[in-house]
């Protein structure tokens, strides 16, 4: 019996021993609080404890461990006598409270209790900062927030500025204006506890604190209340205005912001003018006071004041105009009329006897420093800002002028001279900003000849950005006389001679200048074209860029001036036909009869689409020829009529894809032509989807339908060229996913796809999902042949992304020479039209003669935006290669990168790659990119290094 008992005991001991390691295995993560406790217990000095705390702060803590760690830190906090260690613990408490997934309401009581016996002001301020962090994490806990506000009010009487700062921050971030503070918690300089006070009155008491840092914190706390959606009381206004003359920069900066906020909240309120019986709107009064700050001693305050002035659109016009006039009123007082003075004398019964000098002078002694009917700062405020020694202030003043002028045409006209003067500023950034600003308000103004002369002087600037900005300005500017047109033309032609690379920008500028001023161009046409009413004049050289510039000006003016073509000579008409063909984006179609060229082109485009859509089956005889002729006509139409270039190119690309599919489906081409045809033209499908903007949902659905047809054709080819169930099965599954995705994305557009490929597929979906892969391939081939042609409906406006490389021109025969193995920089200058997000999507490709291809990603700073829809790319690419025996050409072009599900799957690496044998890979088949520009060829010559 005893042996049996002993055996049971041994078994139980074994079981218990086996259970112990099982419990240890459940501790998947070491306890952070235990490790911290051990470290802090090992510390023999405050320095050691600080080191342990610093190393602990660098390690992440899980949400479930935070509370335990806080308890350990608090336990050590109460034991620790060193201020620096307690300060670090207080900082860690705030840091831990921000841990994702941790609710700090469980540590609020402990955090508040630490304040009771704390003697160090710095630690106390840090603890209040921790409470602020906890409070912002728990905005919905009303009881907790109220306790924290009570704590803040209690410690506001501290002698240390840091504690008062934190208390004010607490009130600003957590206080509410609708709930008054209780009597017991009320505190502050000279505060009375016998009445209930609200948060704003408590905070405003500290506007007069002896420490400037506390005054700043008080204003910022009030601004914090405003940012949280609480309405600031108007009574704060006078206190904020007094702080505008504070000795400290930070206080004045915050006060300016406070005055501006109140001017937006109470613009129509009436406030009295000191030392006067008159009253004024609050927004006008605050405008004058902020204008005064434009002459502040601190440039930071001046910048802030200038920026805020630009947003005060409700100010009265006469106050606004006073900012551009340095002349003050007489002692800043409004002069009474003679009638008012006579009436006052009559009422008093006193008249001047004339026996004593100035016996009719005012009886009261006037303190002119206190009279501010219109504050002295408002007089010429922008003049001071535009003449400031700091360029940041000048830029802010220019931007503020722009903002105010956009909402006031009369003010725009008055500030024109000041903005034009800024074109001569010594800092390029100021000059550039002034030009941009003038362009934005150009609809309100007309330049006089003297102003235009100052503007055009900037064309001699060595900065390309400045010159191009000025060209853009002239595109949108109105001038007053024909002499202005001649002056602008002369200066632009000088610009063209001095900087030939500005050619396209100058031509574009003259295009808009002529279109805006046809009546001013008309009287000077004979002089511009050197024509004579009786004698033939020599025919100018058509290769001269200056002559082309003159023709661009004249032809664009002639578009809206039907009498002008009568002044043209015969060779001018020939030159018009040549330029209309070669520079159609600069030369408009001149009106013939009553039907405009644009209307004719639109009708032709619609007729072409209707004619093609009448084809029910593209395999009928003559259908392919009709498609080819229509594609050719549409491409030509896009070249001649730039307004319809995007729509015409889009239709031509769509019809090209249809033609491509039709040819590929012909049985006699299946042996070799299908893989070759699709491989060389696959990018046409990418062009449809990624190269055009302005498409509506219906057009996008049509594109995806034709993509599905191409993928079906690819799947059929895969089944024929690569027999094997596994390979075909994966391709079939992917194709069915694409069909389901189409149905999900374009459910509302399905009624427009009657008798289309995708409609037939959706009808067959139950059968397709259950049949074998080879049967699915046969069904797809039959469905492709039976599918009808979808009529393409055009939206209002389609834009085609495009790019033109200006430099290098590709015309030079002089090679770029450099030493083998080193690099040479090639300048790239290109214009981009209608490209979405160019900084991430535009790349530069360099193709070497040996087939090597390099892709360069331009820096974001290389992109400039001279006008809406247009981007300028000015960058450098670095070329390098091994030694060549003679100079060879490299090709440089711009690519458009895109990301699509199709580009990551079989479409980007077609299944026919392997079936092509030893055919070389075309340079156009770059994964996930589309050609954006024509290639430019550049001669380079790597020379062997000298030994």
Secondary structure by P-SEA (a helix, b strand, c coil): caaaaaaaaaaaaaaaaaaaaaaaaacccccaaaaaaaaaaacccaaaaaaaaaaaaaccccccaaaaaaaaaaaaaaacccaaaaaaaaaaaaaaaaccccccccaaaaaaaaacccccaaaaaaaaaaaaaaaaacccaaaaaaaaaaaaaaacccccaaaaaaaaaaaaacccccccccccccccccccccccccaaaaaaaacccccaaaaaaaaaaaaaaaaabbbbbccaaaaaaaacccccaaaaaaaaaaaaaaaaacccbbbbbccccbbbbaaaaaaaaaaaacccccaaaaaaaaaaaaacccccaaaaaaccccccccccbbbbcaaaaaaaaaaacccccccccccccccccccccccccccccccaaaaaaaacccaaaaaaaaaaaaaaaaacaaaaaaaaaaaaaacccccaaaaaaaaaaaaaacccccccaaaaaaaacccccccaaaaaaaaaaaaccccccaaaaaaaaaaaaaaaaacccaaaaaaaaaaaaaaaccccccccccccccccccccccccccccaaaaaaaaaaaaaacccccccccccaaaaaaaaaaaaaccccccccccccccaaaaaaaaaaaaaaaaaccccccccaaaaaaaaaaaaaaaaaaacccaaaaaaaaaaaaaaaaaaaaaacccccccaaaaaaaaccaaaaaaccccccccaaaaaaaaaaaaaaaaaaaaaaaaacccaaaaaaaaaaaaaaaaaaaaacccccccccccaaaaaaaaaaaaacccaaaaaaaaaaaaaabbbbbbbbccbbbbbbcccccccccccccccccccbbbbbbbbbcccccccccccbbbbbbccccbbbbbbbcccccccccccbbbbbbbbbbbbccccbbbbbbbbbbbbbbcccccccccccccccccccccccccccccccccccbbbbbbbbbcccc
